[in-house]
Amino acid sequence: MNKVLILVVEDDAPIRNLITTTLKAHDYKYIIAPNGESAIMEASSHNPDIVLLDLGLPDIDGVEVIKRIRTWSNMPIIVISARSEDNDKIEALDSGADDYLTKPFSVEELLARLRVTQRRLYFMQTGSASSNSVFTNGRLKIDFASGCAYIGENELHLTPIEYKLLCLMAKNVGKVLTHTYITQKIWGSSWENDVASLRVFMATLRKKIESEPGSPQYIQTHIGVGYRMVKVE
Ligand code: CA
């Protein structure tokens, strides 16, 4: 049996115990690192499937840990941050983290984030996100070669920016993308104006892809952070 291996990076022993007890009860394997340097060492020697990374570490900054891991690996990283570290959380996502949990979090939230990440991992490994020229998610289909997108059999009439935005979200399905990341990819800059434009384009895109734009199924809003396309079953 192939259990998922999680690297738990947390200096706070009670939180670390809560996490590892939860992991054990749900059939995950885990290794622990109490600081940033040991996290980098464990990540390189054990090649875990997922990293759970506390941002406030006693030695080096959690964001620095992400930057160092990202020089050689794309392993999914979920950051754990306190409310007071909101800016750090965004910096962590911009540095290549996949998702985040805010303290205090529940066991259910932790498990839900792990499931989302595992689905993304599976999706990356089966190659459907990158190597295939057609992306499908629920009723949404994007044919990258022809530059067309569909809901069911109906072709969507998207503006070039909406199409670019949809492709960017699709290629990062399961991952939270920050406003800065998206505006840089779409417009090559990230001025305040671009974030406002992004909201407008996201609203028009949703009207075209979502059956109920008020409670979107494909693209979630993370208030103050960014957006995530979720894998629809
Ligand atoms: Ca800490």
Residues whose N, C-alpha, C, O or C-beta is under 5 A from the ligand:
A	BS01	CA	D11 D12 D54 G56 L57
